[in-house]
């Protein structure tokens, strides 16, 4: 199965330091290790407040997943707005 991965951290500091991002990457890695047929097509990282509605990288990730017929994987899918 093909996957497009989306990561988001809330602050520039988290993005630069890897705090939050590294934890998300580890959780996704652990999940994918349980899927022997997993192929990561691409991944997107967004540094943006959770208060913002417009997430450009998320929109790109969704479009890419649709085009590649891949599953969009987010560490915590509940963060995704239901409109995506």
Jmol script that loads the backbone (N, CA, C; Angstrom):
load data "model"
ATOM      1  N   UNK A   1       0.835  -1.170   0.000  1.00  0.00           N
ATOM      2  CA  UNK A   1       0.000   0.000   0.000  1.00  0.00           C
ATOM      3  C   UNK A   1       0.885   1.239   0.000  1.00  0.00           C
ATOM      4  N   UNK A   2       0.442   2.268  -0.708  1.00  0.00           N
ATOM      5  CA  UNK A   2       1.193   3.521  -0.795  1.00  0.00           C
ATOM      6  C   UNK A   2       0.667   4.518   0.235  1.00  0.00           C
ATOM      7  N   UNK A   3       1.603   5.313   0.774  1.00  0.00           N
ATOM      8  CA  UNK A   3       1.263   6.303   1.792  1.00  0.00           C
ATOM      9  C   UNK A   3       1.889   7.653   1.459  1.00  0.00           C
ATOM     10  N   UNK A   4       1.131   8.707   1.716  1.00  0.00           N
ATOM     11  CA  UNK A   4       1.648  10.067   1.753  1.00  0.00           C
ATOM     12  C   UNK A   4       1.500  10.485   3.213  1.00  0.00           C
ATOM     13  N   UNK A   5       2.575  10.990   3.783  1.00  0.00           N
ATOM     14  CA  UNK A   5       2.579  11.289   5.209  1.00  0.00           C
ATOM     15  C   UNK A   5       2.547  12.797   5.432  1.00  0.00           C
ATOM     16  N   UNK A   6       1.750  13.214   6.403  1.00  0.00           N
ATOM     17  CA  UNK A   6       1.622  14.622   6.770  1.00  0.00           C
ATOM     18  C   UNK A   6       1.965  14.792   8.242  1.00  0.00           C
ATOM     19  N   UNK A   7       2.920  15.679   8.500  1.00  0.00           N
ATOM     20  CA  UNK A   7       3.313  16.019   9.867  1.00  0.00           C
ATOM     21  C   UNK A   7       3.021  17.501  10.091  1.00  0.00           C
ATOM     22  N   UNK A   8       2.601  17.846  11.314  1.00  0.00           N
ATOM     23  CA  UNK A   8       2.418  19.260  11.645  1.00  0.00           C
ATOM     24  C   UNK A   8       2.889  19.513  13.057  1.00  0.00           C
ATOM     25  N   UNK A   9       3.647  20.589  13.201  1.00  0.00           N
ATOM     26  CA  UNK A   9       4.014  21.097  14.515  1.00  0.00           C
ATOM     27  C   UNK A   9       3.483  22.520  14.616  1.00  0.00           C
ATOM     28  N   UNK A  10       3.219  22.964  15.831  1.00  0.00           N
ATOM     29  CA  UNK A  10       2.543  24.235  16.030  1.00  0.00           C
ATOM     30  C   UNK A  10       3.445  25.458  15.986  1.00  0.00           C
ATOM     31  N   UNK A  11       4.709  25.299  16.314  1.00  0.00           N
ATOM     32  CA  UNK A  11       5.573  26.470  16.415  1.00  0.00           C
ATOM     33  C   UNK A  11       6.860  26.280  15.625  1.00  0.00           C
ATOM     34  N   UNK A  12       7.462  27.405  15.240  1.00  0.00           N
ATOM     35  CA  UNK A  12       8.762  27.352  14.580  1.00  0.00           C
ATOM     36  C   UNK A  12       9.791  26.673  15.460  1.00  0.00           C
ATOM     37  N   UNK A  13       9.717  26.936  16.780  1.00  0.00           N
ATOM     38  CA  UNK A  13      10.673  26.342  17.711  1.00  0.00           C
ATOM     39  C   UNK A  13      10.580  24.821  17.676  1.00  0.00           C
ATOM     40  N   UNK A  14       9.362  24.275  17.665  1.00  0.00           N
ATOM     41  CA  UNK A  14       9.195  22.820  17.587  1.00  0.00           C
ATOM     42  C   UNK A  14       9.748  22.299  16.265  1.00  0.00           C
ATOM     43  N   UNK A  15       9.516  23.036  15.187  1.00  0.00           N
ATOM     44  CA  UNK A  15      10.002  22.617  13.878  1.00  0.00           C
ATOM     45  C   UNK A  15      11.513  22.600  13.801  1.00  0.00           C
ATOM     46  N   UNK A  16      12.163  23.639  14.335  1.00  0.00           N
ATOM     47  CA  UNK A  16      13.626  23.728  14.295  1.00  0.00           C
ATOM     48  C   UNK A  16      14.275  22.718  15.230  1.00  0.00           C
ATOM     49  N   UNK A  17      13.678  22.531  16.398  1.00  0.00           N
ATOM     50  CA  UNK A  17      14.301  21.679  17.396  1.00  0.00           C
ATOM     51  C   UNK A  17      14.022  20.198  17.163  1.00  0.00           C
ATOM     52  N   UNK A  18      12.958  19.917  16.404  1.00  0.00           N
ATOM     53  CA  UNK A  18      12.567  18.527  16.221  1.00  0.00           C
ATOM     54  C   UNK A  18      11.615  18.051  17.297  1.00  0.00           C
ATOM     55  N   UNK A  19      11.372  18.891  18.315  1.00  0.00           N
ATOM     56  CA  UNK A  19      10.431  18.508  19.367  1.00  0.00           C
ATOM     57  C   UNK A  19       9.060  18.344  18.744  1.00  0.00           C
ATOM     58  N   UNK A  20       8.428  17.289  19.039  1.00  0.00           N
ATOM     59  CA  UNK A  20       7.119  17.044  18.441  1.00  0.00           C
ATOM     60  C   UNK A  20       7.241  16.354  17.100  1.00  0.00           C
ATOM     61  N   UNK A  21       8.050  16.894  16.229  1.00  0.00           N
ATOM     62  CA  UNK A  21       8.224  16.328  14.898  1.00  0.00           C
ATOM     63  C   UNK A  21       8.884  14.954  14.973  1.00  0.00           C
ATOM     64  N   UNK A  22       9.936  14.847  15.770  1.00  0.00           N
ATOM     65  CA  UNK A  22      10.617  13.554  15.906  1.00  0.00           C
ATOM     66  C   UNK A  22       9.688  12.498  16.489  1.00  0.00           C
ATOM     67  N   UNK A  23       8.875  12.893  17.439  1.00  0.00           N
ATOM     68  CA  UNK A  23       7.927  11.950  18.046  1.00  0.00           C
ATOM     69  C   UNK A  23       6.905  11.485  17.018  1.00  0.00           C
ATOM     70  N   UNK A  24       6.410  12.403  16.205  1.00  0.00           N
ATOM     71  CA  UNK A  24       5.460  12.034  15.158  1.00  0.00           C
ATOM     72  C   UNK A  24       6.110  11.083  14.164  1.00  0.00           C
ATOM     73  N   UNK A  25       7.323  11.402  13.754  1.00  0.00           N
ATOM     74  CA  UNK A  25       8.027  10.557  12.788  1.00  0.00           C
ATOM     75  C   UNK A  25       8.248   9.159  13.345  1.00  0.00           C
ATOM     76  N   UNK A  26       8.570   9.059  14.622  1.00  0.00           N
ATOM     77  CA  UNK A  26       8.781   7.748  15.239  1.00  0.00           C
ATOM     78  C   UNK A  26       7.485   6.951  15.283  1.00  0.00           C
ATOM     79  N   UNK A  27       6.379   7.614  15.610  1.00  0.00           N
ATOM     80  CA  UNK A  27       5.094   6.916  15.652  1.00  0.00           C
ATOM     81  C   UNK A  27       4.701   6.412  14.267  1.00  0.00           C
ATOM     82  N   UNK A  28       4.916   7.232  13.252  1.00  0.00           N
ATOM     83  CA  UNK A  28       4.590   6.819  11.886  1.00  0.00           C
ATOM     84  C   UNK A  28       5.499   5.669  11.459  1.00  0.00           C
ATOM     85  N   UNK A  29       6.775   5.763  11.792  1.00  0.00           N
ATOM     86  CA  UNK A  29       7.727   4.696  11.451  1.00  0.00           C
ATOM     87  C   UNK A  29       7.303   3.373  12.090  1.00  0.00           C
ATOM     88  N   UNK A  30       6.923   3.429  13.351  1.00  0.00           N
ATOM     89  CA  UNK A  30       6.483   2.230  14.056  1.00  0.00           C
ATOM     90  C   UNK A  30       5.244   1.638  13.383  1.00  0.00           C
ATOM     91  N   UNK A  31       4.300   2.490  13.031  1.00  0.00           N
ATOM     92  CA  UNK A  31       3.087   2.019  12.352  1.00  0.00           C
ATOM     93  C   UNK A  31       3.438   1.362  11.013  1.00  0.00           C
ATOM     94  N   UNK A  32       4.279   2.015  10.234  1.00  0.00           N
ATOM     95  CA  UNK A  32       4.611   1.495   8.903  1.00  0.00           C
ATOM     96  C   UNK A  32       5.400   0.187   8.976  1.00  0.00           C
ATOM     97  N   UNK A  33       6.153  -0.008  10.040  1.00  0.00           N
ATOM     98  CA  UNK A  33       6.891  -1.266  10.199  1.00  0.00           C
ATOM     99  C   UNK A  33       5.940  -2.447  10.336  1.00  0.00           C
ATOM    100  N   UNK A  34       4.729  -2.186  10.755  1.00  0.00           N
ATOM    101  CA  UNK A  34       3.741  -3.257  10.881  1.00  0.00           C
ATOM    102  C   UNK A  34       3.041  -3.541   9.554  1.00  0.00           C
ATOM    103  N   UNK A  35       3.380  -2.781   8.536  1.00  0.00           N
ATOM    104  CA  UNK A  35       2.787  -2.928   7.197  1.00  0.00           C
ATOM    105  C   UNK A  35       3.887  -3.322   6.216  1.00  0.00           C
ATOM    106  N   UNK A  36       4.082  -4.610   5.989  1.00  0.00           N
ATOM    107  CA  UNK A  36       5.204  -5.061   5.164  1.00  0.00           C
ATOM    108  C   UNK A  36       5.158  -4.563   3.715  1.00  0.00           C
ATOM    109  N   UNK A  37       3.975  -4.215   3.233  1.00  0.00           N
ATOM    110  CA  UNK A  37       3.868  -3.746   1.849  1.00  0.00           C
ATOM    111  C   UNK A  37       3.839  -2.219   1.736  1.00  0.00           C
ATOM    112  N   UNK A  38       4.171  -1.511   2.825  1.00  0.00           N
ATOM    113  CA  UNK A  38       4.102  -0.044   2.839  1.00  0.00           C
ATOM    114  C   UNK A  38       5.173   0.577   1.958  1.00  0.00           C
ATOM    115  N   UNK A  39       4.735   1.544   1.146  1.00  0.00           N
ATOM    116  CA  UNK A  39       5.637   2.333   0.311  1.00  0.00           C
ATOM    117  C   UNK A  39       5.301   3.797   0.568  1.00  0.00           C
ATOM    118  N   UNK A  40       6.271   4.558   1.072  1.00  0.00           N
ATOM    119  CA  UNK A  40       6.050   5.979   1.311  1.00  0.00           C
ATOM    120  C   UNK A  40       6.328   6.729   0.015  1.00  0.00           C
ATOM    121  N   UNK A  41       5.285   7.351  -0.516  1.00  0.00           N
ATOM    122  CA  UNK A  41       5.382   8.103  -1.765  1.00  0.00           C
ATOM    123  C   UNK A  41       6.049   9.447  -1.507  1.00  0.00           C
ATOM    124  N   UNK A  42       5.634  10.113  -0.428  1.00  0.00           N
ATOM    125  CA  UNK A  42       6.184  11.426  -0.078  1.00  0.00           C
ATOM    126  C   UNK A  42       5.729  11.785   1.322  1.00  0.00           C
ATOM    127  N   UNK A  43       6.345  12.803   1.889  1.00  0.00           N
ATOM    128  CA  UNK A  43       5.904  13.313   3.180  1.00  0.00           C
ATOM    129  C   UNK A  43       5.954  14.829   3.160  1.00  0.00           C
ATOM    130  N   UNK A  44       5.092  15.426   3.954  1.00  0.00           N
ATOM    131  CA  UNK A  44       4.966  16.875   4.036  1.00  0.00           C
ATOM    132  C   UNK A  44       5.046  17.288   5.487  1.00  0.00           C
ATOM    133  N   UNK A  45       5.774  18.376   5.755  1.00  0.00           N
ATOM    134  CA  UNK A  45       5.896  18.912   7.103  1.00  0.00           C
ATOM    135  C   UNK A  45       5.372  20.337   7.081  1.00  0.00           C
ATOM    136  N   UNK A  46       4.480  20.620   8.012  1.00  0.00           N
ATOM    137  CA  UNK A  46       3.909  21.966   8.110  1.00  0.00           C
ATOM    138  C   UNK A  46       4.156  22.492   9.516  1.00  0.00           C
ATOM    139  N   UNK A  47       4.635  23.722   9.581  1.00  0.00           N
ATOM    140  CA  UNK A  47       4.826  24.400  10.854  1.00  0.00           C
ATOM    141  C   UNK A  47       3.774  25.495  10.894  1.00  0.00           C
ATOM    142  N   UNK A  48       2.725  25.245  11.670  1.00  0.00           N
ATOM    143  CA  UNK A  48       1.579  26.139  11.645  1.00  0.00           C
ATOM    144  C   UNK A  48       0.758  25.969  12.908  1.00  0.00           C
ATOM    145  N   UNK A  49       0.159  27.036  13.345  1.00  0.00           N
ATOM    146  CA  UNK A  49      -0.706  27.002  14.516  1.00  0.00           C
ATOM    147  C   UNK A  49      -1.932  26.152  14.241  1.00  0.00           C
ATOM    148  N   UNK A  50      -2.394  25.456  15.244  1.00  0.00           N
ATOM    149  CA  UNK A  50      -3.611  24.674  15.118  1.00  0.00           C
ATOM    150  C   UNK A  50      -4.840  25.538  14.940  1.00  0.00           C
ATOM    151  N   UNK A  51      -4.723  26.833  15.204  1.00  0.00           N
ATOM    152  CA  UNK A  51      -5.849  27.752  15.079  1.00  0.00           C
ATOM    153  C   UNK A  51      -6.142  28.103  13.625  1.00  0.00           C
ATOM    154  N   UNK A  52      -5.143  27.974  12.751  1.00  0.00           N
ATOM    155  CA  UNK A  52      -5.336  28.335  11.353  1.00  0.00           C
ATOM    156  C   UNK A  52      -6.161  27.280  10.636  1.00  0.00           C
ATOM    157  N   UNK A  53      -7.017  27.749   9.751  1.00  0.00           N
ATOM    158  CA  UNK A  53      -7.868  26.847   8.990  1.00  0.00           C
ATOM    159  C   UNK A  53      -7.165  26.428   7.701  1.00  0.00           C
ATOM    160  N   UNK A  54      -6.500  27.350   7.052  1.00  0.00           N
ATOM    161  CA  UNK A  54      -5.833  27.081   5.773  1.00  0.00           C
ATOM    162  C   UNK A  54      -4.471  26.447   6.019  1.00  0.00           C
ATOM    163  N   UNK A  55      -4.299  25.242   5.550  1.00  0.00           N
ATOM    164  CA  UNK A  55      -3.013  24.549   5.671  1.00  0.00           C
ATOM    165  C   UNK A  55      -2.563  24.141   4.274  1.00  0.00           C
ATOM    166  N   UNK A  56      -1.661  24.917   3.717  1.00  0.00           N
ATOM    167  CA  UNK A  56      -1.222  24.714   2.334  1.00  0.00           C
ATOM    168  C   UNK A  56      -0.568  23.355   2.128  1.00  0.00           C
ATOM    169  N   UNK A  57       0.291  22.955   3.045  1.00  0.00           N
ATOM    170  CA  UNK A  57       0.981  21.659   2.879  1.00  0.00           C
ATOM    171  C   UNK A  57       0.008  20.498   3.024  1.00  0.00           C
ATOM    172  N   UNK A  58      -0.970  20.642   3.902  1.00  0.00           N
ATOM    173  CA  UNK A  58      -1.979  19.596   4.037  1.00  0.00           C
ATOM    174  C   UNK A  58      -2.752  19.461   2.727  1.00  0.00           C
ATOM    175  N   UNK A  59      -3.116  20.582   2.137  1.00  0.00           N
ATOM    176  CA  UNK A  59      -3.836  20.536   0.858  1.00  0.00           C
ATOM    177  C   UNK A  59      -2.995  19.858  -0.221  1.00  0.00           C
ATOM    178  N   UNK A  60      -1.699  20.149  -0.239  1.00  0.00           N
ATOM    179  CA  UNK A  60      -0.797  19.501  -1.204  1.00  0.00           C
ATOM    180  C   UNK A  60      -0.705  17.996  -0.931  1.00  0.00           C
ATOM    181  N   UNK A  61      -0.624  17.640   0.340  1.00  0.00           N
ATOM    182  CA  UNK A  61      -0.536  16.222   0.706  1.00  0.00           C
ATOM    183  C   UNK A  61      -1.797  15.477   0.294  1.00  0.00           C
ATOM    184  N   UNK A  62      -2.954  16.076   0.508  1.00  0.00           N
ATOM    185  CA  UNK A  62      -4.223  15.454   0.124  1.00  0.00           C
ATOM    186  C   UNK A  62      -4.265  15.255  -1.388  1.00  0.00           C
ATOM    187  N   UNK A  63      -3.909  16.294  -2.135  1.00  0.00           N
ATOM    188  CA  UNK A  63      -3.919  16.198  -3.601  1.00  0.00           C
ATOM    189  C   UNK A  63      -2.945  15.132  -4.086  1.00  0.00           C
ATOM    190  N   UNK A  64      -1.776  15.083  -3.477  1.00  0.00           N
ATOM    191  CA  UNK A  64      -0.766  14.096  -3.867  1.00  0.00           C
ATOM    192  C   UNK A  64      -1.259  12.674  -3.581  1.00  0.00           C
ATOM    193  N   UNK A  65      -1.863  12.490  -2.419  1.00  0.00           N
ATOM    194  CA  UNK A  65      -2.380  11.162  -2.062  1.00  0.00           C
ATOM    195  C   UNK A  65      -3.457  10.721  -3.042  1.00  0.00           C
ATOM    196  N   UNK A  66      -4.342  11.636  -3.417  1.00  0.00           N
ATOM    197  CA  UNK A  66      -5.393  11.298  -4.387  1.00  0.00           C
ATOM    198  C   UNK A  66      -4.790  10.916  -5.728  1.00  0.00           C
ATOM    199  N   UNK A  67      -3.841  11.716  -6.189  1.00  0.00           N
ATOM    200  CA  UNK A  67      -3.215  11.465  -7.484  1.00  0.00           C
ATOM    201  C   UNK A  67      -2.459  10.130  -7.498  1.00  0.00           C
ATOM    202  N   UNK A  68      -1.783   9.833  -6.406  1.00  0.00           N
ATOM    203  CA  UNK A  68      -0.990   8.603  -6.312  1.00  0.00           C
ATOM    204  C   UNK A  68      -1.819   7.400  -5.873  1.00  0.00           C
ATOM    205  N   UNK A  69      -3.108   7.640  -5.584  1.00  0.00           N
ATOM    206  CA  UNK A  69      -3.976   6.584  -5.047  1.00  0.00           C
ATOM    207  C   UNK A  69      -3.350   5.972  -3.796  1.00  0.00           C
ATOM    208  N   UNK A  70      -2.944   6.889  -2.908  1.00  0.00           N
ATOM    209  CA  UNK A  70      -2.267   6.506  -1.677  1.00  0.00           C
ATOM    210  C   UNK A  70      -3.124   6.901  -0.483  1.00  0.00           C
ATOM    211  N   UNK A  71      -2.789   6.327   0.645  1.00  0.00           N
ATOM    212  CA  UNK A  71      -3.444   6.668   1.903  1.00  0.00           C
ATOM    213  C   UNK A  71      -2.707   7.858   2.503  1.00  0.00           C
ATOM    214  N   UNK A  72      -3.463   8.861   2.944  1.00  0.00           N
ATOM    215  CA  UNK A  72      -2.872   9.994   3.641  1.00  0.00           C
ATOM    216  C   UNK A  72      -2.744   9.600   5.109  1.00  0.00           C
ATOM    217  N   UNK A  73      -1.536   9.614   5.604  1.00  0.00           N
ATOM    218  CA  UNK A  73      -1.268   9.168   6.966  1.00  0.00           C
ATOM    219  C   UNK A  73      -0.797  10.336   7.806  1.00  0.00           C
ATOM    220  N   UNK A  74      -1.463  10.548   8.918  1.00  0.00           N
ATOM    221  CA  UNK A  74      -1.121  11.588   9.869  1.00  0.00           C
ATOM    222  C   UNK A  74      -1.004  10.922  11.231  1.00  0.00           C
ATOM    223  N   UNK A  75      -0.045  11.334  12.004  1.00  0.00           N
ATOM    224  CA  UNK A  75       0.145  10.717  13.316  1.00  0.00           C
ATOM    225  C   UNK A  75      -1.122  10.774  14.146  1.00  0.00           C
ATOM    226  N   UNK A  76      -1.822  11.851  14.047  1.00  0.00           N
ATOM    227  CA  UNK A  76      -3.024  12.007  14.853  1.00  0.00           C
ATOM    228  C   UNK A  76      -4.133  12.530  13.942  1.00  0.00           C
ATOM    229  N   UNK A  77      -4.830  11.639  13.312  1.00  0.00           N
ATOM    230  CA  UNK A  77      -5.822  12.017  12.313  1.00  0.00           C
ATOM    231  C   UNK A  77      -6.919  12.921  12.855  1.00  0.00           C
ATOM    232  N   UNK A  78      -7.135  12.930  14.154  1.00  0.00           N
ATOM    233  CA  UNK A  78      -8.176  13.790  14.705  1.00  0.00           C
ATOM    234  C   UNK A  78      -7.837  15.267  14.528  1.00  0.00           C
ATOM    235  N   UNK A  79      -6.589  15.565  14.206  1.00  0.00           N
ATOM    236  CA  UNK A  79      -6.215  16.961  13.979  1.00  0.00           C
ATOM    237  C   UNK A  79      -6.713  17.447  12.631  1.00  0.00           C
ATOM    238  N   UNK A  80      -6.995  16.532  11.731  1.00  0.00           N
ATOM    239  CA  UNK A  80      -7.400  16.940  10.395  1.00  0.00           C
ATOM    240  C   UNK A  80      -8.845  17.413  10.394  1.00  0.00           C
ATOM    241  N   UNK A  81      -9.056  18.503   9.727  1.00  0.00           N
ATOM    242  CA  UNK A  81     -10.396  19.064   9.590  1.00  0.00           C
ATOM    243  C   UNK A  81     -11.200  18.136   8.680  1.00  0.00           C
ATOM    244  N   UNK A  82     -12.434  17.896   9.011  1.00  0.00           N
ATOM    245  CA  UNK A  82     -13.257  16.962   8.234  1.00  0.00           C
ATOM    246  C   UNK A  82     -13.504  17.436   6.820  1.00  0.00           C
ATOM    247  N   UNK A  83     -13.197  18.687   6.505  1.00  0.00           N
ATOM    248  CA  UNK A  83     -13.410  19.179   5.145  1.00  0.00           C
ATOM    249  C   UNK A  83     -12.327  18.712   4.190  1.00  0.00           C
ATOM    250  N   UNK A  84     -11.246  18.095   4.709  1.00  0.00           N
ATOM    251  CA  UNK A  84     -10.150  17.633   3.841  1.00  0.00           C
ATOM    252  C   UNK A  84     -10.320  16.192   3.475  1.00  0.00           C
TER     253      UNK A  84
END
end "model"
wireframe off; spacefill off
backbone 0.3
color backbone group
